[in-house]
Amino acid sequence: MLPAPFRYPFRGERAVDALLVGGALHLLTVYVPVVPLIPLVPVLGYLLVVFAALSTREPADRFDSLPAYPGVRSVLRTGLRGAVVVASFLVPATVVLLVTVAGASQLTLTPGDVSAGTSVAFALGSTTSLLLAVVCVYLLPAALANFLANGRILAAYDTDVLARAAGHGAYFYDVLVGLVAGAVLLTVAGATVSVAVGFFVAFYAELVAVGFWSRGVSRALPDVVAAA
């Protein structure tokens, strides 16, 4: 039997509606001509609603059903503020990687001209960006949980909360499994995008990852999620 985080997106009276809306919003990213990421704001808003709801439920009831979509204004507000938190955690690694790649692309060296210093600089830049990405993604669920509990964006950067989560075994397990499961499902989504099914699989992948993350956060930070 599949673990509960894989099954809960299909539970509840509005599960099908939620999956259809989420998948359709992903699909809209292809057809919005100016800013294709705009439809993903309400998607993120709803994912955060799910994350908060699952984190605060009792373990026996956590994966009973998907929460209903709240009002449009509430979803957009949560999505926009959540996007600030997500971007702030992912941008540093992205910038370092882009700078490293851009610097390497400016070099017109033949293999014989590549010095040890050039190789070391590129290796250090790429390794640093990778480590930053790993650390930032690993801490992101804890940051989002504290943000949602306090209602303030600055709460996402509480070092005490982040440190407590980072050293917790259950948090490590659930965040890692959520990332791996989400990545595998997103690979499937990418392979089926041409027939539109992939957009709905992508939303399902995000819900699965959120399910694992919510469980990890509730175990590592029970006092934080209780305040939500």
C-alpha positions as CSV (number, residue, x, y, z in Angstrom):
1,M,0.0,0.0,0.0
2,L,1.2,3.5,-0.8
3,P,2.2,5.8,2.1
4,A,-0.5,8.2,3.1
5,P,1.1,11.3,1.5
6,F,0.6,9.7,-1.9
7,R,-3.1,8.9,-1.3
8,Y,-4.5,11.9,0.5
9,P,-4.8,14.2,-2.6
10,F,-7.6,11.9,-3.7
11,R,-9.5,12.0,-0.4
12,G,-12.3,14.3,0.6
13,E,-15.4,15.7,-1.1
14,R,-13.5,18.3,-3.1
15,A,-10.4,16.3,-3.9
16,V,-11.2,16.0,-7.6
17,D,-12.1,19.7,-7.8
18,A,-8.8,20.7,-6.1
19,L,-6.7,18.5,-8.5
20,L,-8.5,19.9,-11.5
21,V,-8.1,23.5,-10.5
22,G,-4.4,23.0,-9.6
23,G,-3.7,21.2,-12.8
24,A,-5.5,23.8,-14.9
25,L,-3.6,26.7,-13.3
26,H,-0.3,24.9,-14.2
27,L,-1.6,24.5,-17.7
28,L,-2.3,28.3,-17.8
29,T,1.4,29.0,-17.4
30,V,1.8,28.0,-21.0
31,Y,-0.9,30.3,-22.3
32,V,-0.4,33.5,-20.3
33,P,1.7,35.6,-22.7
34,V,3.2,38.3,-20.5
35,V,4.0,36.8,-17.1
36,P,3.6,33.0,-17.2
37,L,4.2,32.5,-13.5
38,I,1.2,34.5,-12.4
39,P,-1.1,31.4,-12.4
40,L,1.3,29.7,-10.0
41,V,0.7,32.3,-7.3
42,P,-2.7,30.8,-6.3
43,V,-1.2,27.4,-6.7
44,L,1.4,28.2,-4.1
45,G,-1.2,29.9,-1.9
46,Y,-3.3,26.7,-1.9
47,L,-0.2,24.5,-1.3
48,L,0.5,26.6,1.8
49,V,-3.1,26.2,2.9
50,V,-2.7,22.5,2.6
51,F,0.7,22.6,4.3
52,A,-0.7,24.5,7.3
53,A,-3.8,22.3,7.6
54,L,-1.9,19.0,7.5
55,S,0.8,20.3,9.9
56,T,-1.8,21.1,12.6
57,R,-3.9,18.0,12.4
58,E,-3.6,15.1,14.8
59,P,-1.4,12.3,13.3
60,A,-4.3,9.9,13.0
61,D,-6.3,12.5,11.0
62,R,-3.6,14.3,9.1
63,F,-4.2,12.7,5.7
64,D,-7.9,12.2,5.9
65,S,-8.7,14.8,3.2
66,L,-7.6,17.8,1.3
67,P,-8.7,21.1,2.8
68,A,-11.2,23.2,0.7
69,Y,-10.0,26.2,-1.3
70,P,-10.4,29.3,0.7
71,G,-11.4,32.6,-0.9
72,V,-9.6,33.9,-3.9
73,R,-8.2,36.9,-2.1
74,S,-6.9,34.8,0.8
75,V,-5.2,32.4,-1.6
76,L,-3.6,35.2,-3.6
77,R,-2.4,37.0,-0.5
78,T,-0.9,33.8,0.9
79,G,0.6,32.9,-2.4
80,L,2.3,36.3,-2.9
81,R,3.8,36.4,0.6
82,G,4.8,32.7,0.4
83,A,6.5,33.5,-3.0
84,V,8.7,36.1,-1.2
85,V,9.8,33.5,1.3
86,V,10.5,30.8,-1.3
87,A,12.4,33.2,-3.6
88,S,14.5,34.5,-0.7
89,F,15.6,30.9,0.0
90,L,16.2,29.9,-3.6
91,V,17.6,33.0,-5.1
92,P,21.1,33.0,-3.4
93,A,22.0,29.6,-4.8
94,T,20.6,30.5,-8.2
95,V,22.6,33.7,-8.4
96,V,25.8,32.0,-7.4
97,L,25.2,29.3,-10.1
98,L,24.4,31.9,-12.8
99,V,27.5,33.9,-12.0
100,T,29.6,30.8,-12.1
101,V,28.1,29.7,-15.4
102,A,28.2,33.2,-16.9
103,G,31.8,33.6,-16.0
104,A,32.7,30.2,-17.6
105,S,30.8,31.1,-20.7
106,Q,32.9,34.2,-21.2
107,L,36.0,32.1,-21.5
108,T,37.1,31.2,-25.0
109,L,39.8,28.8,-23.9
110,T,40.9,25.7,-25.6
111,P,41.3,22.6,-23.4
112,G,45.1,23.2,-23.4
113,D,44.6,26.7,-22.1
114,V,42.5,25.8,-19.1
115,S,44.6,26.4,-16.0
116,A,44.4,24.8,-12.6
117,G,43.2,28.1,-11.2
118,T,40.3,28.3,-13.7
119,S,39.2,24.7,-13.0
120,V,39.4,25.2,-9.2
121,A,37.4,28.5,-9.4
122,F,34.6,26.9,-11.5
123,A,34.5,23.8,-9.2
124,L,34.3,26.0,-6.1
125,G,31.5,28.1,-7.6
126,S,29.4,25.2,-8.8
127,T,30.0,23.3,-5.5
128,T,29.0,26.4,-3.4
129,S,25.8,26.9,-5.4
130,L,24.9,23.2,-5.0
131,L,25.5,23.3,-1.3
132,L,23.5,26.5,-0.9
133,A,20.6,25.0,-2.9
134,V,20.6,21.9,-0.8
135,V,20.7,23.9,2.5
136,C,18.1,26.4,1.4
137,V,15.6,23.7,0.1
138,Y,16.2,21.6,3.2
139,L,15.3,24.6,5.5
140,L,12.4,25.8,3.4
141,P,9.6,23.7,5.0
142,A,10.6,24.9,8.5
143,A,10.8,28.5,7.3
144,L,7.3,28.3,5.7
145,A,5.8,26.6,8.8
146,N,7.0,29.5,11.1
147,F,5.9,32.1,8.5
148,L,2.4,30.6,8.4
149,A,2.2,30.2,12.2
150,N,3.2,33.8,12.9
151,G,1.7,35.5,9.8
152,R,4.9,37.5,9.3
153,I,7.4,37.0,6.5
154,L,10.4,37.8,8.8
155,A,9.4,34.8,11.0
156,A,10.7,32.5,8.2
157,Y,14.2,33.6,9.0
158,D,14.1,32.7,12.7
159,T,17.4,30.9,13.2
160,D,16.4,29.1,16.3
161,V,13.4,27.5,14.6
162,L,15.5,26.6,11.5
163,A,18.3,25.1,13.7
164,R,15.8,23.0,15.7
165,A,14.3,21.6,12.5
166,A,17.6,21.0,10.8
167,G,18.9,18.7,13.5
168,H,15.7,16.7,13.9
169,G,15.8,13.1,12.5
170,A,12.1,12.9,11.5
171,Y,12.3,16.3,9.8
172,F,15.4,15.1,7.8
173,Y,13.6,11.9,6.7
174,D,10.3,13.5,5.7
175,V,11.8,16.4,3.9
176,L,14.2,14.1,2.0
177,V,11.5,11.6,1.1
178,G,9.2,14.4,0.0
179,L,11.9,15.9,-2.3
180,V,12.7,12.6,-3.8
181,A,9.1,11.6,-4.3
182,G,8.3,15.0,-5.8
183,A,11.2,14.9,-8.1
184,V,10.3,11.5,-9.5
185,L,6.7,12.5,-10.0
186,L,7.8,15.8,-11.7
187,T,9.9,13.7,-14.0
188,V,6.8,11.8,-15.0
189,A,4.9,15.1,-15.3
190,G,7.6,16.4,-17.7
191,A,7.3,13.3,-19.9
192,T,3.5,13.7,-20.2
193,V,3.2,17.5,-20.6
194,S,2.6,17.1,-24.3
195,V,-0.8,15.4,-23.7
196,A,-1.6,17.9,-20.9
197,V,-1.7,15.2,-18.3
198,G,1.7,16.3,-17.0
199,F,0.3,19.6,-15.7
200,F,-2.0,17.7,-13.3
201,V,0.7,15.2,-12.4
202,A,2.9,18.2,-11.5
203,F,0.3,19.5,-9.1
204,Y,-0.1,16.1,-7.6
205,A,3.7,15.9,-7.2
206,E,3.6,19.1,-5.2
207,L,0.8,17.9,-3.0
208,V,2.8,14.7,-2.2
209,A,5.9,16.7,-1.3
210,V,3.8,19.0,0.9
211,G,2.3,16.0,2.6
212,F,5.7,14.6,3.6
213,W,6.9,18.1,4.6
214,S,3.9,18.8,6.8
215,R,4.5,15.6,8.7
216,G,8.2,16.4,9.2
217,V,7.4,19.9,10.4
218,S,4.8,18.7,12.9
219,R,7.2,16.2,14.4
220,A,10.2,18.6,14.6
221,L,8.3,21.8,15.5
222,P,5.1,20.9,17.4
223,D,5.1,24.2,19.3
224,V,5.3,26.1,16.0
225,V,2.5,24.4,14.2
226,A,0.3,24.5,17.3
227,A,0.5,28.3,17.1
228,A,-0.8,28.3,13.5
